[in-house]
Amino acid sequence: MEGQMNKAEFDVDGMAARLGVLGAEIARWTVDGEPFMSAVPGLSLHRYDKSTAPKSATYEPSLCLAVQGAKRVRLGDESFVYNESNYLITSVHLPTIVEVLVEDPRKPYLGLVLRFDQRELSQLMVDGKLPAPRVQKSSLGMCTSQVSPELLSALERMVGLLDHPEDIPILAPIIHREVLYRLLTGEQGMRLRQIASAGSQSHQIARAIDWLRDNFAEPLRIDDLASEVHMSASSFHLHFRSMTGLSPLQYQKQLRLHEARMLMLADRLDATTAAFRVGYESPSQFSREYKRMYGVPPSRDMKRVSEAN
């Protein structure tokens, strides 16, 4: 038993040391608040020197790892925190509210995001002869899991490629497949296999989410969208909420508000123009829903952002 305890202690210490090395690598490439979009496809590195206020963000299908500090992500009524001990995995596009948590200014938030898509998962299931999951109710498309040494090793090697750009075209796809394989065969593998299995309810909802993302400014007709993915309206509602934590209308609303805020920030559009651009027919309704989501009306929010910069 003593030997087992020593081995466990060694594993914990070893993981902490490896996270520290990976954090140092991420720190080399990043500056506060500006994502580093690396030459490795799908890989971005992130640094924040202090905590941030909650803000809207759409999480893509991805693996998110914090090697120092933490992030809190709110999805509907659910809240997730990921830090050095666990990673966050998102299986579909989800509108969220996120905040960075930094307790010690000498230890900034350092993390990485690796994006993937459903086709990659499906192909790997075929290549690896991984069995399709049993048919079951759709589960929430976001969760946290403990970081394994094997997954951490693959991510270390992926970040290490940044020092050898000539190796990226050949080795990055191999390591990327290894990361996905670790996810598909790990604790959350069943969740990802549901998404990647054609004909499953999760796969059908993922198709509906893709349509909403591409057409969020269009009027939403639930019966038509449910029919498009071969589900009844009642079943569609049930499984959509199970996967996203939101109703289809709430999901569309959050997409619209997020896009409107980006238009006002990036393109300097006024609130009324942004509201019409994302599909609102009533500027007053847009202002009410914007305040409900962000805490202040659009004009005050833009003034606050301007003053902060």
N, C-alpha and C positions, 0 to 999 in steps of 0.2 A: 504493500500500500504506500509505503514511503517513497518507493521508486516511482509509482504512478503520480504521486503528488508533485515530486520534483520535475517529472516530465511535463505535467500540466503547467507548473510555474514557468518552466523553460519556454513552453509554447507561448504563454502570455507575454513573457519578456521578449521573446523572439519576434512576435507579431508587433509589439510596440516599437522595437528597434527598426523593423522594416518599414513601418508606417512613418517613422521619423525620417528615414532615408528618402522615402517617396515624397514626403512633405518638403524636404529640402530641394528635391528636383523640381517640384511644382513651383516653389518660391522663386527659383532661378528664372522661370519663364513668365512670371505674372507680375502685375502691378495692381494696386488697390482698385477694385470696382470695375475693372475692364477685362472681360473674358478674353483669354488667349485661344484663338481658333487655330489649332495646331495643323501641321501638314499631314498628320495621320487622319484619314477620313473618319468623321464622326466624333473625334476626340477634342474636347475643349477643357482648358484648365482655368481655375478660378481662385481669386484671392480677395478677401475683405479684411481690412485692418481693424474695423470696429463693427458692432452690431448695426443692423439696419431696421428701419421701420417696416411693418408688413406692406407688401406690394403685390399686385397681381402678376402672375406669370403662367404661361401655358407650358406644362411639362410634356415633352415628346416621349415616345417609347424610348426608354434609356435606362442605363445604370448610372446612379449617382453615388459617389464615394467621398466622404469627408475624412481627410487624414489628420486634420486639426480643426478644432472648433466644431460647430454644429449648425444645422438648419432645421427650422420648423416649417412644415408644409401643411396647410389646411385645405382639405378637399371636402366640400359640403359640410357635414357635421363631424367629419373625422379629422384627426390631427396626427401627423407623423413627425418624429424627430429622428434624424440620422446624424451619426457622429463617427468617432474612430472605431467604434465597435460594430456598427452595422451599416449596411448600404441601403439605399432606396432604389426600388425598381418600379418603373412605370411601364405598363404594357400597352396603353393607348394614349392618345392626346387628351390631356385633362387640364381644364382651367382651375388654377389654384391661387391661394394667397400664401406668400412665402416670406420668411424673415431669417436673416443670418444672426447667429448667436455667438458672440465673442466675449468671454469672461475676462480674459487677460489681454490687454493691448499689446503685450510683448509676444503673444501667440495668436497671430491672425488666423482667420478661417482660410484653410487651404483645401481644395477639393478638385475633383475631376468629374466630367460627364462623358459617357460614351453612348452615342445614339445608335439605334438599330431599327430595323423595320420587320414587319411580319413576314415578308418573303424570305428574308435571311433565316428566320426561325423555322419556317416551313421546309426550306431546302435542307437545313441541318438535320431536321427530324428524319427526312428521307435518307440522307447520306449516312446518318448514324444509326439507322434502323431503330429509332426511338419510337416506342409504341404510342399511339394516340391515347389521350386520357379517356376515362369513362365519362359518359355524358352526365353533366351535373349542372346545377344552377350557376349562373354567371357570378363571379366573385369580383370584389372591388379591384379596379385596375391599378392599384398602387399599394405597396407594402414595404416593410423593412425586413431584412434578414441579416444574420450574423456573417461577417466577412470570414471566408475560409482562407487558409494558407495558399491553396491552389489558385483561387481567384486573385488573391493579392499578387502572387508571383506573375501571373499573366499581365496584370495591369502595370506592374513594375517594368516588365520587359517592353510593354507598349510605350510607356512614357520614355523609356531609355532610347527608343528609336529616334527621338527628336535630336539626339546628338549624332545620329548617323542617317542623315536624310537620304543617302543613296540606297539604304536598305529598306526604306519605307514601302516602295511599291511591291516588293516581294514578301517581306515579313509581316507587314501590318495586317493584310487580309488573313494570314494564318493565325496570328495572335487574336484577331477579332473573332474568328470562328471558335478559337479555344475559349474565350470569355463567354460566348453565347452557349457553348457546350456545357461549361461549368454551371451556367444559370439553368439550362434546361434539365440538367441531371441533379441539380441541387434542391434546396428546401422549397423554392418557389417554382420548380420546374413544371408542376401540374398547372399552375396558373398561366404560364407562358404557352404551354402546349394547347391549352384550351383556345387561346387567341389564334394560334397558328393552324389549328385543325379546321379545314374547310367543312362547313355544315354544322359546326357547333354553334350554340347560342351566343357564346362569347365572340366567335368569329363574325356572326351576323351583326351583333351590336357594334363591333369594330368597323364594319362596313358603313353602318349608319353614322358613326362618329366622323368617318372620313367625309361623308356627304355633307354633314353639318359644317365641318371646317371649311369646305370649299364653297358653301352656299349660305353662310350665316346671315347674310343681308336679305335673303329671300324669305317670304312668308313660310312659316312652318306648318305643314299639314301632316299631323301625326299618322292618320290612316294611310296616307300615300307613302310615307317613309316606311312604316311598318310593313306595308305590302311589298315595297321594293326589296326588303330583306327577308321576305317570306315568313312574316310573323303576324299574329293577331295584334291588334292595338293594345289590348290588355297585357299580353305577354311581353310585347315590346317595352311598354312602360316599366314593367316589373324588372326585366333584365337590364334595361338601360340604367335604372337607378341603382341596381345591385352593382354594376360595374363602375359607374361614375360618381355615385353618391348624390346625383342631381336628377331632376326630371329633364326630359328633352328640352322643354321651354326654358328651364333654369340654365341648362348648359348653353343654349343659344344666346341667352341674355348675357351670360358672363363672357362669351366669345365677343359679342358685340361691344360690350363696355371696354374690354381689354383693347380691342382694335381701335375704338374711338379714342381712347387715351393715348395710344401710340401715334395716331394721326395728329392729335393736338400737340404732342411733344415733338415729333419728328418733322411734321409738315406745317406746323404752326397754324393749323386750322382752328377756326372758332368753334365753340361748342355746338351751335346749331348746324353748321355745315358738316361737322363730324358725325352728329346724330343722324342726319339724313343719309350720309354716306354708308353707314353700317346698317341701315334698314329701319331706323325709328321713323315713325310718322308724326310724333309729337315731341318737340323739344322739351316741353315741361315734364313729360314722362321720363325722358332721357335724363334730365337733371335730377329728378327724384331717385331714380334707380342708381344713378352714378353716386349720389350722396350716400345712399344706403350701402353701397359696396365699398366706397373709398373713404367715407366719413365726412367728406366736404363736397360742396357743389363743384362742377367742372372749373369755373373761373377761379375759385379760391385755390383749387388743387394746382392749377397751372401757375398761379402766382407763388404758391409755396415752393414749387419745384424751381421756379426762376430765381427766387431769393436764395434757395439752398445752393444754387450754382454760382 
